[in-house]
Amino acid sequence: MPDPRGRGRGLSMARLNGMPKIATETLANGLPLHRVALEGTRATTVLVAFDAGARTERPEENGMAHFLEHLVFKGGEKYDDYRKVNETAERMGGSLNAYTSHDLVAFHITVRAEAAMEAIDLLTDFVGRPRIDAEELDRERGVVIQEIARYDDQPSAVAEKLIDRAAFGEHPLGRTVLGPAEHLRDTFTRDGIVAFRERRWSGRRGGAFVVGNVDHVAADGETAALFERFPDLSAPEPYEPVPGFDPQVIVEQRDSNQSHLRMSYRPDYDVTDPGQRAAMTIYSTLLGGSMGSRLFDEIREQRGLCYSVYAVDHAFADVGVLQLSAGLESGKTGEAYTRMREIVGELAAGGPTEEEVHRARAYAAGRRVLAFENTNAVARYGATQSIVFGEDIDPDASVARLDAVTFDQVAEMARRVDPERLSVACVGPHTSAEFG
């Protein structure tokens, strides 16, 4: 297998079960370039990502990673304004977008395979050598401030913001990706934004991915030359390690008939072990990841306490999180909260059934197979695997790990969730005392 970080020089190839074909090389600027050839598709996704998400921001920079994501779309050297960027993508029939999370910032375009080289030319121009025009910067401030205001008007989005703070406090993982509006209004300068980019957008902590039908991607030096438009920057400083778990309860009181409840656990498992991550995914699926899960069956179907209830697991580079969520009538929040905690406790004490594990494993693996029919999903998976975890990017291996999870592994994951130690966030007509 190629080294997932692209260390070393030259081109390496891998083939698992004949599909997919993966080639990885490290470019002169330190950026690993991964080509993932998938049979049976007429689409190609081009994605570039860096270890430059909200987790890497200093306190006064909170929101800068996301703001920078917006700014690069204003143009580069060849496509030097936003109209040229947008119109060029449209002429290819392409879907152009980006995302910023706590983990990563990523830019991606999906096109018909015949337009792959044009797509690489476009993406590497405005992302690799952005103008970051001062006038455009000032115009975009207002756009992002409106985006922040829109999220603050949505109780479910506010609940997500609060649960991060309740689980991680003042650590970067406890801050929002969008940041506070006052940073946009008062503190972000062009020099500061350029300095953040030069500090964090290093190819040595990034990756480029060309996924899908790669028949039209140049195999000589042309493709590498385009991705080498990104500057050769020093490796960035490591992220701030996650703090010890100090669970809190945060309630934002709103006079409403509906409440949005979030519960966050920190399971005691090794997130650097892909097998344990897979087992936690199966556990969260049987807990609340499907219509056959315990939470959905009892909280919604049997008791009728809510219209939405689910559980999700997420692994950052050094910590795993299990989150339970519900949207419900405010008067039923207390009963739902109590019973959700009890279900977690019952799984910790008695474990799941063999049938639950079998069904959840099939469902989780099947969902991933279906997701990987999309070239963009494969590219995003590869970015997380290689940049966050430094692991193999092969999508087939991901499905195989889920298929290989055993009943005993899932039962062990259930025991590793302490039902008495959880952070809670709620938006609605409540007080913190209700969640003791």
BAVOVEX-534234 format. One record per residue (C-alpha): x, y, z; residue number from 1. Coordinates in Angstrom, 2 decimals. Each point is the difference from the previous one (the first is absolute). Example, Ala and Ser with C-alpha at 12.3 -4.5 7.8 and 13.67 -1.06 7.14 Angstrom:
BEGIN
+---------+---------+---------+-----+
:      px :      py :      pz :  nr :
+---------+---------+---------+-----+
:   12.30 :   -4.50 :    7.80 :   1 :
:    1.37 :    3.44 :   -0.66 :   2 :
+---------+---------+---------+-----+
//
This chain:
BEGIN
+---------+---------+---------+-----+
:      px :      py :      pz :  nr :
+---------+---------+---------+-----+
:    0.00 :    0.00 :    0.00 :   1 :
:    1.17 :    3.57 :   -0.56 :   2 :
:    0.83 :    1.91 :    3.11 :   3 :
:   -3.24 :    1.97 :    0.71 :   4 :
:    1.94 :    3.16 :    0.78 :   5 :
:    1.85 :   -0.23 :   -3.31 :   6 :
:    3.42 :   -0.06 :    1.71 :   7 :
:    2.90 :   -0.66 :   -2.26 :   8 :
:    0.35 :    0.66 :   -3.69 :   9 :
:   -1.32 :   -1.57 :   -3.12 :  10 :
:   -3.29 :   -1.66 :   -0.89 :  11 :
:   -1.48 :   -3.01 :    1.79 :  12 :
:   -2.96 :   -2.15 :   -1.02 :  13 :
:   -2.48 :   -2.16 :    1.85 :  14 :
:   -2.81 :   -2.26 :   -1.14 :  15 :
:   -2.31 :   -1.75 :    2.46 :  16 :
:   -2.36 :   -2.61 :   -1.45 :  17 :
:    0.48 :    1.68 :   -3.37 :  18 :
:   -1.79 :    3.13 :    1.19 :  19 :
:    0.77 :    2.81 :    0.53 :  20 :
:    3.41 :    0.83 :   -1.42 :  21 :
:    1.85 :    2.50 :    2.19 :  22 :
:    3.16 :    1.88 :   -0.92 :  23 :
:    1.76 :    2.36 :    2.39 :  24 :
:    2.94 :    2.31 :   -0.57 :  25 :
:    1.51 :    2.87 :    1.95 :  26 :
:    0.46 :    3.17 :   -2.03 :  27 :
:    2.91 :    2.42 :    0.17 :  28 :
:   -1.99 :    2.31 :    2.31 :  29 :
:   -0.58 :   -2.81 :    2.51 :  30 :
:   -3.64 :   -0.53 :   -1.03 :  31 :
:   -1.04 :   -3.67 :   -0.30 :  32 :
:   -1.98 :   -0.65 :   -3.19 :  33 :
:   -2.34 :   -3.00 :    0.12 :  34 :
:   -1.65 :   -1.39 :   -3.13 :  35 :
:   -2.87 :   -2.36 :    0.77 :  36 :
:   -1.33 :   -1.69 :   -3.13 :  37 :
:   -3.56 :   -1.28 :    0.41 :  38 :
:   -1.59 :   -2.18 :   -2.67 :  39 :
:   -3.49 :    0.59 :   -1.31 :  40 :
:   -0.23 :    3.78 :    0.38 :  41 :
:    0.06 :    2.87 :   -2.50 :  42 :
:    0.82 :    2.57 :    2.71 :  43 :
:    3.23 :    1.31 :    1.48 :  44 :
:    0.37 :    1.84 :    3.30 :  45 :
:    3.00 :    2.20 :    0.68 :  46 :
:    0.50 :    0.91 :    3.66 :  47 :
:    2.76 :    1.81 :    1.88 :  48 :
:   -0.01 :    0.12 :    3.80 :  49 :
:    2.23 :    1.24 :    2.82 :  50 :
:    0.35 :   -0.44 :    3.73 :  51 :
:   -1.28 :    3.55 :    0.40 :  52 :
:   -3.44 :   -0.30 :    1.54 :  53 :
:   -1.40 :    1.85 :    2.99 :  54 :
:    1.99 :   -2.17 :    2.39 :  55 :
:    3.23 :    1.61 :   -1.21 :  56 :
:   -1.09 :    3.58 :    0.68 :  57 :
:    1.31 :    2.14 :    2.83 :  58 :
:   -2.76 :    1.52 :    2.17 :  59 :
:    0.10 :    3.36 :   -1.78 :  60 :
:   -0.15 :   -1.82 :   -3.37 :  61 :
:   -3.20 :   -1.94 :    0.67 :  62 :
:   -2.00 :    0.03 :   -3.24 :  63 :
:    3.02 :    0.82 :   -2.17 :  64 :
:    0.33 :   -3.47 :   -1.57 :  65 :
:   -3.59 :    0.19 :   -1.24 :  66 :
:    0.33 :    3.64 :   -1.11 :  67 :
:    3.12 :   -0.85 :   -2.00 :  68 :
:   -1.95 :   -2.81 :   -1.68 :  69 :
:   -2.45 :    2.66 :   -1.25 :  70 :
:    2.69 :    2.42 :   -1.12 :  71 :
:    1.95 :   -2.28 :   -2.32 :  72 :
:   -3.09 :   -0.38 :   -2.20 :  73 :
:    0.45 :    3.65 :   -0.98 :  74 :
:    2.69 :   -0.99 :   -2.48 :  75 :
:    3.62 :   -0.96 :   -0.63 :  76 :
:    2.54 :    0.93 :   -2.67 :  77 :
:   -1.57 :   -1.49 :   -3.13 :  78 :
:   -3.63 :    0.12 :    1.13 :  79 :
:    0.40 :    3.32 :    1.72 :  80 :
:   -3.51 :    0.81 :    1.18 :  81 :
:   -2.97 :   -1.91 :    1.39 :  82 :
:   -1.94 :    0.16 :   -3.29 :  83 :
:    2.78 :   -1.76 :   -1.90 :  84 :
:    0.19 :   -2.67 :    2.71 :  85 :
:   -3.74 :   -0.63 :    0.04 :  86 :
:   -0.58 :    0.24 :   -3.74 :  87 :
:    2.93 :   -2.28 :   -0.81 :  88 :
:   -1.37 :   -2.65 :    2.36 :  89 :
:   -3.44 :    0.32 :   -1.60 :  90 :
:    1.39 :   -0.35 :   -3.52 :  91 :
:    1.45 :   -3.34 :    1.08 :  92 :
:   -3.35 :   -1.05 :    1.46 :  93 :
:    1.84 :   -0.22 :    3.30 :  94 :
:   -1.14 :    0.07 :    3.61 :  95 :
:    2.44 :    2.26 :    1.89 :  96 :
:    0.00 :    0.38 :    3.78 :  97 :
:    2.05 :   -0.02 :    3.21 :  98 :
:   -0.36 :   -0.76 :    3.69 :  99 :
:    1.67 :    0.89 :    3.27 : 100 :
:   -0.26 :   -2.20 :    3.07 : 101 :
:    1.93 :   -0.14 :    3.24 : 102 :
:    2.26 :   -2.53 :   -1.74 : 103 :
:    0.55 :    1.30 :   -3.52 : 104 :
:   -0.53 :    2.59 :   -2.67 : 105 :
:   -0.70 :   -1.52 :   -3.41 : 106 :
:   -0.85 :    1.16 :   -3.52 : 107 :
:   -1.53 :   -2.31 :   -2.58 : 108 :
:   -1.50 :   -0.14 :   -3.45 : 109 :
:   -1.79 :   -2.90 :   -1.69 : 110 :
:   -0.21 :   -0.07 :   -3.80 : 111 :
:   -0.50 :   -2.38 :   -2.89 : 112 :
:    3.23 :   -1.90 :   -0.50 : 113 :
:    0.88 :    1.72 :   -3.28 : 114 :
:    0.30 :    3.33 :    1.87 : 115 :
:    2.33 :   -1.29 :    2.72 : 116 :
:    3.10 :    1.94 :   -1.08 : 117 :
:   -1.97 :    3.24 :   -0.36 : 118 :
:   -1.40 :   -0.57 :    3.49 : 119 :
:    3.49 :   -0.53 :    1.43 : 120 :
:    1.18 :    3.17 :   -1.75 : 121 :
:   -2.86 :    2.01 :    1.49 : 122 :
:    0.23 :   -1.36 :    3.56 : 123 :
:    3.76 :    0.26 :    0.28 : 124 :
:   -0.06 :    3.56 :   -1.30 : 125 :
:   -2.42 :    1.70 :    2.35 : 126 :
:    0.74 :   -2.24 :    3.01 : 127 :
:    3.74 :   -0.35 :   -0.57 : 128 :
:    0.73 :    3.63 :   -0.79 : 129 :
:   -2.96 :    2.11 :    1.21 : 130 :
:    0.04 :    3.78 :   -0.30 : 131 :
:   -1.76 :    0.65 :    3.35 : 132 :
:   -0.96 :    3.46 :   -1.17 : 133 :
:   -0.47 :    2.55 :    2.79 : 134 :
:   -3.20 :    1.45 :   -1.50 : 135 :
:   -1.54 :   -3.43 :   -0.47 : 136 :
:    0.99 :   -0.83 :    3.57 : 137 :
:   -2.00 :    2.92 :    1.33 : 138 :
:   -3.03 :   -0.91 :   -2.13 : 139 :
:    0.10 :   -3.62 :    1.12 : 140 :
:    0.01 :    0.94 :    3.69 : 141 :
:   -3.67 :    0.89 :   -0.22 : 142 :
:   -0.84 :   -3.26 :   -1.76 : 143 :
:    1.54 :   -2.14 :    2.74 : 144 :
:   -1.54 :    2.14 :    2.75 : 145 :
:   -3.37 :   -0.76 :   -1.60 : 146 :
:    0.89 :   -3.69 :   -0.06 : 147 :
:    0.76 :    0.13 :    3.74 : 148 :
:   -3.29 :    1.81 :    0.66 : 149 :
:   -1.91 :   -2.62 :   -1.99 : 150 :
:    1.43 :   -2.81 :    2.11 : 151 :
:   -0.74 :    1.89 :    3.21 : 152 :
:   -3.65 :    0.21 :   -1.11 : 153 :
:   -0.19 :   -3.81 :   -0.22 : 154 :
:   -0.46 :   -1.64 :    3.43 : 155 :
:    1.42 :   -3.32 :   -1.22 : 156 :
:    3.18 :    1.73 :   -1.21 : 157 :
:    0.31 :    1.84 :    3.31 : 158 :
:   -0.30 :   -3.32 :    1.84 : 159 :
:    2.91 :   -1.37 :   -2.06 : 160 :
:    2.09 :    3.02 :    0.92 : 161 :
:   -0.83 :   -0.36 :    3.68 : 162 :
:    0.76 :   -3.73 :    0.21 : 163 :
:    3.50 :    0.58 :   -1.37 : 164 :
:    0.61 :    2.60 :    2.70 : 165 :
:   -1.48 :   -2.24 :    2.69 : 166 :
:    2.24 :   -2.90 :   -1.07 : 167 :
:    3.27 :    1.87 :   -0.64 : 168 :
:   -0.23 :    3.33 :    1.80 : 169 :
:    2.47 :    2.64 :   -1.22 : 170 :
:    2.04 :   -2.49 :   -2.04 : 171 :
:   -0.12 :    0.63 :   -3.78 : 172 :
:   -2.36 :   -2.98 :   -0.39 : 173 :
:   -2.43 :    1.89 :    2.24 : 174 :
:   -0.05 :    3.03 :   -2.29 : 175 :
:   -2.17 :    0.33 :   -3.08 : 176 :
:    1.31 :   -0.39 :   -3.52 : 177 :
:   -1.69 :    3.25 :   -1.06 : 178 :
:    1.44 :    1.96 :    2.93 : 179 :
:   -1.56 :    3.08 :    1.59 : 180 :
:   -1.34 :    2.81 :   -2.16 : 181 :
:    2.16 :    2.56 :    1.78 : 182 :
:    3.14 :   -1.66 :   -1.37 : 183 :
:   -1.32 :    0.57 :   -3.50 : 184 :
:   -0.95 :    3.59 :    0.78 : 185 :
:    2.99 :    1.14 :    2.01 : 186 :
:    3.13 :   -2.18 :   -0.03 : 187 :
:    0.60 :   -1.94 :   -3.21 : 188 :
:    2.51 :    1.76 :   -2.24 : 189 :
:    1.37 :   -1.03 :   -3.36 : 190 :
:    3.50 :   -0.36 :    1.49 : 191 :
:   -1.34 :   -2.24 :    2.76 : 192 :
:   -1.88 :   -2.19 :   -2.45 : 193 :
:    3.02 :   -0.37 :   -2.28 : 194 :
:    2.15 :   -0.85 :    3.03 : 195 :
:   -2.49 :   -2.70 :    1.06 : 196 :
:    0.08 :   -1.50 :   -3.47 : 197 :
:    3.80 :   -0.01 :   -0.10 : 198 :
:    0.10 :   -1.58 :    3.46 : 199 :
:   -2.58 :   -2.74 :   -0.61 : 200 :
:   -0.37 :   -0.78 :   -3.71 : 201 :
:    3.09 :   -2.15 :   -0.29 : 202 :
:    0.03 :   -2.91 :   -2.42 : 203 :
:    1.77 :   -1.98 :    2.70 : 204 :
:   -3.27 :   -0.01 :    1.93 : 205 :
:   -2.32 :   -0.13 :   -2.98 : 206 :
:   -0.97 :   -2.08 :   -2.97 : 207 :
:   -1.27 :    0.18 :   -3.57 : 208 :
:   -2.44 :   -2.63 :   -1.28 : 209 :
:   -1.13 :   -0.86 :   -3.51 : 210 :
:   -2.77 :   -2.57 :    0.33 : 211 :
:   -2.25 :   -1.86 :   -2.42 : 212 :
:    0.56 :   -0.35 :   -3.73 : 213 :
:    3.64 :    1.05 :   -0.42 : 214 :
:    0.35 :   -0.99 :   -3.64 : 215 :
:    0.28 :    3.66 :   -1.02 : 216 :
:    2.47 :    1.02 :    2.73 : 217 :
:    3.45 :    0.56 :   -1.47 : 218 :
:    2.47 :   -2.68 :    1.03 : 219 :
:    3.10 :    2.03 :   -0.93 : 220 :
:    1.14 :    3.02 :    2.01 : 221 :
:   -2.91 :    2.28 :   -0.86 : 222 :
:   -2.23 :   -1.01 :    2.91 : 223 :
:    2.81 :    0.29 :    2.54 : 224 :
:    0.97 :    3.40 :   -1.37 : 225 :
:   -3.50 :    1.35 :    0.58 : 226 :
:   -0.12 :   -1.20 :    3.61 : 227 :
:    3.46 :    1.48 :    0.53 : 228 :
:   -1.60 :    3.43 :   -0.28 : 229 :
:   -0.50 :   -0.32 :    3.75 : 230 :
:    2.97 :    1.58 :    1.78 : 231 :
:    2.61 :   -2.12 :    1.74 : 232 :
:   -0.60 :    0.87 :    3.67 : 233 :
:    1.50 :   -1.29 :    3.21 : 234 :
:   -1.94 :   -2.63 :    1.93 : 235 :
:   -2.37 :    1.72 :    2.45 : 236 :
:    0.09 :   -0.25 :    3.76 : 237 :
:   -1.97 :   -2.90 :    1.51 : 238 :
:   -3.55 :    0.47 :    1.23 : 239 :
:   -0.76 :    0.73 :    3.64 : 240 :
:   -0.65 :   -3.36 :    1.73 : 241 :
:   -3.51 :   -0.63 :    1.22 : 242 :
:   -0.52 :    0.77 :    3.71 : 243 :
:   -1.30 :   -2.44 :    2.59 : 244 :
:   -3.74 :   -0.50 :    0.02 : 245 :
:   -1.74 :    2.59 :    2.18 : 246 :
:   -3.68 :   -0.43 :   -0.91 : 247 :
:   -2.32 :    2.98 :    0.32 : 248 :
:   -3.67 :    0.81 :   -0.42 : 249 :
:   -0.86 :    3.06 :   -2.10 : 250 :
:   -3.57 :    1.14 :   -0.60 : 251 :
:   -1.11 :    2.89 :   -2.18 : 252 :
:   -3.47 :    0.93 :    1.10 : 253 :
:   -2.48 :    0.76 :   -2.76 : 254 :
:   -3.74 :    0.44 :    0.37 : 255 :
:   -1.07 :   -2.70 :   -2.40 : 256 :
:   -2.07 :   -3.18 :   -0.21 : 257 :
:    2.89 :   -1.94 :   -1.52 : 258 :
:    3.35 :   -0.90 :    1.54 : 259 :
:    3.27 :   -1.19 :   -1.48 : 260 :
:    1.94 :   -2.38 :    2.25 : 261 :
:    3.61 :   -1.12 :   -0.42 : 262 :
:    1.91 :   -2.50 :    2.17 : 263 :
:    3.74 :   -0.59 :   -0.49 : 264 :
:    2.03 :   -2.92 :    1.37 : 265 :
:    3.73 :   -0.57 :   -0.28 : 266 :
:    0.49 :   -3.77 :   -0.44 : 267 :
:    3.26 :   -1.45 :    1.30 : 268 :
:    1.49 :   -1.49 :   -3.16 : 269 :
:    3.01 :    0.48 :   -2.26 : 270 :
:   -1.03 :    2.19 :   -2.95 : 271 :
:    3.33 :   -0.72 :   -1.71 : 272 :
:   -1.10 :   -3.64 :   -0.38 : 273 :
:   -2.18 :   -0.30 :   -3.14 : 274 :
:   -1.51 :   -3.24 :    1.27 : 275 :
:   -1.20 :    1.67 :    3.19 : 276 :
:   -1.41 :    2.93 :   -1.99 : 277 :
:   -1.93 :   -2.50 :   -2.13 : 278 :
:   -1.36 :   -1.73 :    3.12 : 279 :
:   -1.14 :    3.36 :    1.41 : 280 :
:   -1.81 :    0.71 :   -3.28 : 281 :
:   -1.91 :   -3.28 :    0.32 : 282 :
:   -0.83 :    0.80 :    3.63 : 283 :
:   -1.31 :    3.49 :   -0.81 : 284 :
:   -2.04 :   -1.47 :   -2.86 : 285 :
:   -1.83 :   -2.50 :    2.20 : 286 :
:   -0.43 :    2.66 :    2.69 : 287 :
:   -1.50 :    2.69 :   -2.24 : 288 :
:    1.18 :   -0.16 :   -3.60 : 289 :
:   -2.97 :   -1.61 :   -1.70 : 290 :
:   -3.77 :   -0.46 :    0.23 : 291 :
:    0.65 :   -3.38 :    1.63 : 292 :
:    2.27 :    1.47 :    2.68 : 293 :
:   -0.81 :    0.00 :    3.70 : 294 :
:   -0.48 :    3.76 :    0.24 : 295 :
:   -2.24 :    0.28 :   -3.04 : 296 :
:   -2.06 :   -3.06 :    0.92 : 297 :
:   -0.65 :    0.95 :    3.60 : 298 :
:    0.24 :    3.80 :    0.20 : 299 :
:   -1.92 :    0.69 :   -3.19 : 300 :
:   -2.03 :   -3.08 :   -0.93 : 301 :
:   -0.97 :   -1.51 :    3.36 : 302 :
:   -0.20 :    3.12 :    2.17 : 303 :
:   -0.70 :    2.67 :   -2.62 : 304 :
:    2.26 :    2.46 :    1.80 : 305 :
:    1.60 :    1.67 :   -3.01 : 306 :
:   -0.02 :    0.47 :   -3.73 : 307 :
:    3.79 :   -0.31 :   -0.36 : 308 :
:    2.45 :   -2.09 :    2.02 : 309 :
:    3.37 :   -1.42 :   -1.02 : 310 :
:    3.56 :   -0.80 :    1.06 : 311 :
:    3.22 :    0.69 :   -1.90 : 312 :
:    3.65 :   -0.70 :    0.70 : 313 :
:    2.85 :    2.25 :   -1.08 : 314 :
:    3.74 :   -0.55 :    0.34 : 315 :
:    2.33 :    2.97 :    0.12 : 316 :
:    3.73 :   -0.70 :   -0.27 : 317 :
:    0.36 :   -0.67 :    3.73 : 318 :
:   -3.48 :   -0.46 :    1.47 : 319 :
:   -3.28 :   -1.69 :   -0.80 : 320 :
:   -3.43 :    1.45 :    0.67 : 321 :
:   -3.41 :   -1.66 :    0.20 : 322 :
:   -2.88 :    2.44 :   -0.35 : 323 :
:   -3.71 :   -0.59 :    0.53 : 324 :
:   -2.47 :    2.53 :   -1.41 : 325 :
:   -3.74 :    0.54 :    0.20 : 326 :
:   -2.46 :    2.60 :   -1.22 : 327 :
:   -3.25 :   -0.16 :    1.93 : 328 :
:   -2.91 :    1.67 :    1.74 : 329 :
:    1.37 :    1.89 :    2.99 : 330 :
:   -2.31 :   -1.68 :    2.48 : 331 :
:    1.41 :   -3.41 :   -0.89 : 332 :
:    3.67 :    0.95 :    0.25 : 333 :
:    0.53 :   -1.19 :    3.57 : 334 :
:   -1.42 :   -3.46 :   -0.62 : 335 :
:    1.93 :   -0.38 :   -3.24 : 336 :
:    3.28 :    1.11 :    1.60 : 337 :
:   -0.41 :   -2.43 :    2.89 : 338 :
:   -0.86 :   -2.94 :   -2.22 : 339 :
:    2.80 :    0.73 :   -2.48 : 340 :
:    2.51 :   -0.07 :    2.84 : 341 :
:   -1.49 :   -3.25 :    1.25 : 342 :
:    0.33 :   -1.64 :   -3.42 : 343 :
:    3.70 :    0.88 :   -0.11 : 344 :
:    0.34 :   -1.46 :    3.50 : 345 :
:   -1.84 :   -3.19 :   -0.95 : 346 :
:    2.33 :   -0.56 :   -2.93 : 347 :
:    3.03 :    0.62 :    2.22 : 348 :
:   -1.22 :   -2.47 :    2.63 : 349 :
:   -1.63 :   -2.71 :   -2.11 : 350 :
:    1.40 :    0.55 :   -3.46 : 351 :
:   -1.80 :   -0.24 :   -3.32 : 352 :
:   -1.55 :   -3.14 :   -1.44 : 353 :
:    1.62 :   -2.06 :   -2.72 : 354 :
:   -2.85 :    0.89 :   -2.35 : 355 :
:    0.42 :    3.74 :    0.66 : 356 :
:    3.69 :   -0.16 :   -0.84 : 357 :
:   -0.62 :   -2.05 :   -3.13 : 358 :
:   -2.63 :    2.43 :   -1.27 : 359 :
:    1.98 :    3.14 :    0.90 : 360 :
:    3.16 :   -1.34 :   -1.63 : 361 :
:   -1.84 :   -0.78 :   -3.23 : 362 :
:   -1.71 :    3.40 :    0.03 : 363 :
:    3.18 :    2.00 :    0.72 : 364 :
:    2.04 :   -1.86 :   -2.63 : 365 :
:   -2.81 :    0.27 :   -2.54 : 366 :
:   -0.35 :    3.73 :    0.55 : 367 :
:    3.72 :    0.45 :   -0.55 : 368 :
:   -0.05 :   -2.05 :   -3.20 : 369 :
:   -2.83 :    2.15 :   -1.33 : 370 :
:    1.78 :    3.20 :    1.03 : 371 :
:    3.12 :   -1.10 :   -1.85 : 372 :
:   -1.97 :   -0.15 :   -3.25 : 373 :
:    0.61 :    3.75 :    0.08 : 374 :
:    3.52 :    1.04 :   -1.02 : 375 :
:   -0.19 :    3.06 :    2.26 : 376 :
:   -0.69 :   -2.20 :    3.04 : 377 :
:    3.05 :   -2.13 :   -0.79 : 378 :
:    2.16 :    3.11 :   -0.31 : 379 :
:   -1.26 :    1.42 :    3.31 : 380 :
:    0.61 :   -3.34 :    1.70 : 381 :
:    3.53 :   -0.06 :   -1.38 : 382 :
:    0.70 :    3.48 :    1.35 : 383 :
:   -1.08 :   -0.94 :    3.51 : 384 :
:    1.86 :   -3.29 :   -0.05 : 385 :
:    3.29 :    1.39 :   -1.26 : 386 :
:    0.12 :    3.42 :    1.67 : 387 :
:   -1.76 :   -0.56 :    3.33 : 388 :
:    1.10 :   -3.59 :    0.66 : 389 :
:    2.94 :   -0.62 :   -2.35 : 390 :
:   -1.59 :   -3.24 :   -1.20 : 391 :
:   -0.79 :   -1.97 :   -3.13 : 392 :
:   -2.51 :    1.79 :   -2.24 : 393 :
:   -1.42 :   -3.09 :   -1.73 : 394 :
:   -3.82 :    0.11 :    0.22 : 395 :
:   -0.33 :   -3.78 :   -0.34 : 396 :
:    2.11 :   -0.42 :    3.13 : 397 :
:   -2.40 :    2.27 :    1.87 : 398 :
:   -2.96 :   -2.21 :   -0.88 : 399 :
:    1.98 :   -3.15 :    0.83 : 400 :
:    0.79 :    1.35 :    3.48 : 401 :
:   -3.69 :    0.50 :    0.71 : 402 :
:   -0.81 :   -3.50 :   -1.29 : 403 :
:    2.71 :   -1.44 :    2.26 : 404 :
:   -1.27 :    1.51 :    3.27 : 405 :
:   -0.97 :   -2.73 :    2.48 : 406 :
:   -2.74 :   -0.16 :    2.60 : 407 :
:    2.59 :    0.05 :    2.81 : 408 :
:    1.58 :    3.18 :   -1.38 : 409 :
:   -3.34 :    1.80 :   -0.04 : 410 :
:   -0.86 :   -1.21 :    3.50 : 411 :
:    3.35 :    1.34 :    1.16 : 412 :
:   -0.73 :    3.38 :   -1.58 : 413 :
:   -3.32 :    0.10 :    1.87 : 414 :
:    1.85 :   -0.56 :    3.29 : 415 :
:    2.41 :    2.82 :   -0.83 : 416 :
:   -2.78 :    2.62 :    0.03 : 417 :
:   -0.44 :    1.20 :    3.59 : 418 :
:   -3.73 :    0.72 :    0.29 : 419 :
:    0.56 :    2.35 :    2.94 : 420 :
:    2.53 :    2.28 :   -1.65 : 421 :
:   -1.51 :    2.11 :   -2.73 : 422 :
:   -0.29 :    3.58 :   -1.14 : 423 :
:   -3.45 :    1.38 :   -0.71 : 424 :
:   -1.24 :    2.93 :   -2.08 : 425 :
:   -3.58 :    1.05 :   -0.54 : 426 :
:   -1.81 :    2.84 :   -1.71 : 427 :
:   -3.53 :    0.56 :    1.30 : 428 :
:   -1.99 :    1.01 :    3.09 : 429 :
:    2.19 :   -1.86 :    2.50 : 430 :
:    2.58 :    0.48 :    2.77 : 431 :
:    3.27 :   -1.78 :    0.59 : 432 :
:   -1.43 :   -1.62 :    3.13 : 433 :
:   -2.29 :   -2.14 :   -2.18 : 434 :
:    3.02 :   -1.90 :   -1.36 : 435 :
:    1.75 :   -0.97 :    3.22 : 436 :
+---------+---------+---------+-----+
//
